[in-house]
């Protein structure tokens, strides 16, 4: 057992751990606000679920636009500078959240939020890749997912104790906490070095990325996974739990936190388990696991209420976390392995944009289903995940031979 635990050590450079510390602080703030954004718009501000879902989709559309610019700037001026700018923009967005009272104000603030978040993820992923030796990227991104979810778990639990729709001002406290964590991340980044830019960065073009049909197909597959799985569990599950199964705010925080706790517990062991194994087979297994989790959510809404529903949703959250661990160890490392060094920023920007596309389609379509046929949403999403699992297996044969397998020793100390 001692040797096994020791083998989970990701053995990463010190600068990577410093960056992960900043990510941990920032993730705490995200965990405080994200489970309650739809609840805030609908139950506090009186905006319908369908329109609230469209606001979330607008945020992702804004992020989609800013992501292309972020990819270009990351390759040209460096990931650290882009990340710092993104953090300033999202701080402004969440400082404006308490001033939302009607739908158009929500859309306006969400556009600002999207402009920052669309630049945040590709620049952070590229900075992490630049600070990490190529053979250690899988454990580096697995650790990033772990620290992200430690923060989210703690944040979601704290938010469940603070937020209540009976006291709208309690949500202002959540937004203030999130702003503080963005500023803390900026402070940490001053301790992180700037990786050297590739000498041919000026020659890179988005056309070169678009011509890589295998990478584009891989990105599209991830977009469907995001739309049919993660975006629904993050954006819509809290509102479904609150308004359909009548789970209270404290239980919503626990359900959201359990997903993150599951990732904290399982992420490094799953990363170790995946080493030396086929990456696309792992993504196919992930799709099946997510389908099971989504059907458990449907079960909670169809057969249970209140406390029993909360227990079922806790189980669904833990099952979903297993799939997220697989995704964390495969998705970005494979994207980075497919990217030429001079185009790393653009490749990872497009990879991040697949999340944004999913967050446009998932909350927009899912929000209206949640309003008019909430129980139909989850079986439909489960079927989509099963189709994506088949798509992952079909795509494997098109990948270059040298990237199909997670490198041996990538998920452990050797």
WOHU-V185967 format. One record per residue. RES is the residue in three letters. D_CENTER is the distance of its C-alpha to the mean C-alpha in Angstrom with 2 decimals. Layout:
RES:D_CENTER  RES:D_CENTER
This chain:
UNK:31.55  UNK:31.89  UNK:31.56  UNK:28.46  UNK:26.71  UNK:27.93  UNK:26.60  UNK:23.00  UNK:23.43  UNK:21.15  UNK:23.95  UNK:22.11  UNK:23.79  UNK:24.21  UNK:22.45  UNK:19.21  UNK:19.58  UNK:20.35  UNK:17.20  UNK:15.20  UNK:17.32  UNK:16.26  UNK:12.56  UNK:13.64  UNK:15.57  UNK:12.98  UNK:10.46  UNK:13.54  UNK:13.97  UNK:10.57  UNK:11.37  UNK:14.73  UNK:14.02  UNK:11.01  UNK:12.81  UNK:15.90  UNK:15.30  UNK:16.70  UNK:19.26  UNK:20.27  UNK:20.90  UNK:22.63  UNK:24.42  UNK:25.21  UNK:25.74  UNK:27.00  UNK:24.84  UNK:24.71  UNK:21.68  UNK:22.01  UNK:22.16  UNK:19.29  UNK:17.14  UNK:18.61  UNK:17.77  UNK:14.02  UNK:14.66  UNK:16.71  UNK:14.04  UNK:12.07  UNK:15.51  UNK:16.25  UNK:13.16  UNK:14.30  UNK:17.70  UNK:16.92  UNK:14.78  UNK:18.04  UNK:19.95  UNK:17.51  UNK:17.82  UNK:21.58  UNK:21.90  UNK:19.90  UNK:22.40  UNK:25.31  UNK:25.00  UNK:22.43  UNK:18.79  UNK:19.76  UNK:21.58  UNK:18.86  UNK:16.36  UNK:19.12  UNK:19.74  UNK:16.19  UNK:16.29  UNK:19.64  UNK:18.57  UNK:15.75  UNK:18.32  UNK:20.78  UNK:18.58  UNK:18.06  UNK:21.71  UNK:22.63  UNK:20.81  UNK:23.93  UNK:26.08  UNK:24.57  UNK:27.33  UNK:27.39  UNK:25.12  UNK:25.86  UNK:24.87  UNK:21.44  UNK:21.02  UNK:22.35  UNK:20.14  UNK:16.97  UNK:18.20  UNK:18.46  UNK:14.99  UNK:13.70  UNK:16.11  UNK:14.67  UNK:10.90  UNK:11.83  UNK:13.75  UNK:11.62  UNK:8.99  UNK:11.83  UNK:14.29  UNK:12.51  UNK:11.90  UNK:15.50  UNK:16.88  UNK:15.68  UNK:17.24  UNK:20.32  UNK:20.83  UNK:20.52  UNK:23.23  UNK:22.20  UNK:23.18  UNK:20.93  UNK:17.62  UNK:16.47  UNK:17.04  UNK:15.71  UNK:12.19  UNK:12.63  UNK:13.80  UNK:10.96  UNK:8.63  UNK:11.70  UNK:12.32  UNK:8.94  UNK:9.70  UNK:13.32  UNK:12.79  UNK:10.79  UNK:13.53  UNK:16.24  UNK:15.11  UNK:14.78  UNK:18.15  UNK:19.80  UNK:18.72  UNK:20.22  UNK:23.42  UNK:23.52  UNK:22.51  UNK:25.09  UNK:25.85  UNK:29.50  UNK:28.98  UNK:26.89  UNK:27.33  UNK:25.18  UNK:22.10  UNK:23.44  UNK:23.21  UNK:19.46  UNK:19.07  UNK:21.51  UNK:19.70  UNK:16.46  UNK:18.72  UNK:20.39  UNK:17.34  UNK:16.61  UNK:20.28  UNK:20.14  UNK:17.53  UNK:19.99  UNK:22.75  UNK:21.15  UNK:20.60  UNK:24.36  UNK:24.81  UNK:22.75  UNK:24.86  UNK:24.26  UNK:24.13  UNK:26.93  UNK:26.24  UNK:27.36  UNK:30.96  UNK:30.46  UNK:27.43  UNK:29.67  UNK:30.45  UNK:26.97  UNK:26.40  UNK:23.72  UNK:26.39  UNK:26.16  UNK:22.49  UNK:23.37  UNK:26.28  UNK:24.19  UNK:24.07  UNK:22.53  UNK:19.46  UNK:19.30  UNK:19.65  UNK:16.91  UNK:14.56  UNK:15.91  UNK:15.39  UNK:11.65  UNK:11.75  UNK:13.74  UNK:11.59  UNK:8.69  UNK:11.60  UNK:13.30  UNK:10.92  UNK:7.36  UNK:8.29  UNK:11.53  UNK:10.77  UNK:8.75  UNK:11.06  UNK:14.22  UNK:14.84  UNK:15.91  UNK:18.28  UNK:19.53  UNK:20.28  UNK:22.05  UNK:24.04  UNK:24.74  UNK:25.05  UNK:26.10  UNK:23.99  UNK:24.45  UNK:22.09  UNK:22.48  UNK:21.62  UNK:18.46  UNK:17.36  UNK:18.39  UNK:16.64  UNK:13.26  UNK:14.21  UNK:15.42  UNK:12.17  UNK:11.25  UNK:14.90  UNK:14.89  UNK:12.32  UNK:14.49  UNK:17.53  UNK:16.69  UNK:14.42  UNK:17.39  UNK:19.84  UNK:17.74  UNK:17.33  UNK:21.09  UNK:21.81  UNK:20.23  UNK:22.32  UNK:25.08  UNK:23.65  UNK:22.76  UNK:19.18  UNK:19.36  UNK:21.10  UNK:18.22  UNK:15.82  UNK:18.62  UNK:18.81  UNK:15.12  UNK:15.90  UNK:18.88  UNK:17.23  UNK:14.72  UNK:17.84  UNK:19.65  UNK:17.10  UNK:17.20  UNK:20.97  UNK:21.09  UNK:19.57  UNK:22.34  UNK:24.83  UNK:24.06  UNK:24.75  UNK:27.73  UNK:29.58  UNK:28.65  UNK:28.42  UNK:27.68  UNK:27.70  UNK:27.85  UNK:24.95  UNK:22.92  UNK:23.85  UNK:22.90  UNK:19.48  UNK:19.06  UNK:19.99  UNK:17.57  UNK:14.69  UNK:16.02  UNK:16.52  UNK:13.01  UNK:11.95  UNK:14.30  UNK:12.64  UNK:9.24  UNK:11.59  UNK:13.11  UNK:10.13  UNK:9.34  UNK:13.07  UNK:13.67  UNK:11.38  UNK:11.43  UNK:14.81  UNK:16.38  UNK:15.42  UNK:16.96  UNK:19.93  UNK:20.60  UNK:20.74  UNK:24.13  UNK:24.09  UNK:25.31  UNK:22.44  UNK:19.55  UNK:18.06  UNK:18.47  UNK:17.18  UNK:13.87  UNK:13.78  UNK:14.42  UNK:11.80  UNK:9.19  UNK:11.25  UNK:10.77  UNK:7.35  UNK:9.61  UNK:12.34  UNK:10.61  UNK:9.81  UNK:13.51  UNK:15.04  UNK:13.32  UNK:13.99  UNK:17.21  UNK:18.76  UNK:17.42  UNK:18.57  UNK:22.06  UNK:22.19  UNK:21.21  UNK:24.09  UNK:26.67  UNK:25.92  UNK:23.20  UNK:24.26  UNK:24.14  UNK:20.41  UNK:19.36  UNK:21.97  UNK:21.24  UNK:17.54  UNK:18.76  UNK:21.22  UNK:18.74  UNK:16.77  UNK:20.19  UNK:21.07  UNK:18.00  UNK:19.10  UNK:22.44  UNK:21.10  UNK:19.46  UNK:22.90  UNK:24.68  UNK:22.74  UNK:23.53  UNK:27.08  UNK:26.13  UNK:24.20  UNK:26.38  UNK:27.96  UNK:26.84  UNK:23.05  UNK:23.21  UNK:23.36  UNK:21.16  UNK:23.67  UNK:25.86  UNK:25.30  UNK:21.79  UNK:20.32  UNK:23.23  UNK:26.14  UNK:28.31
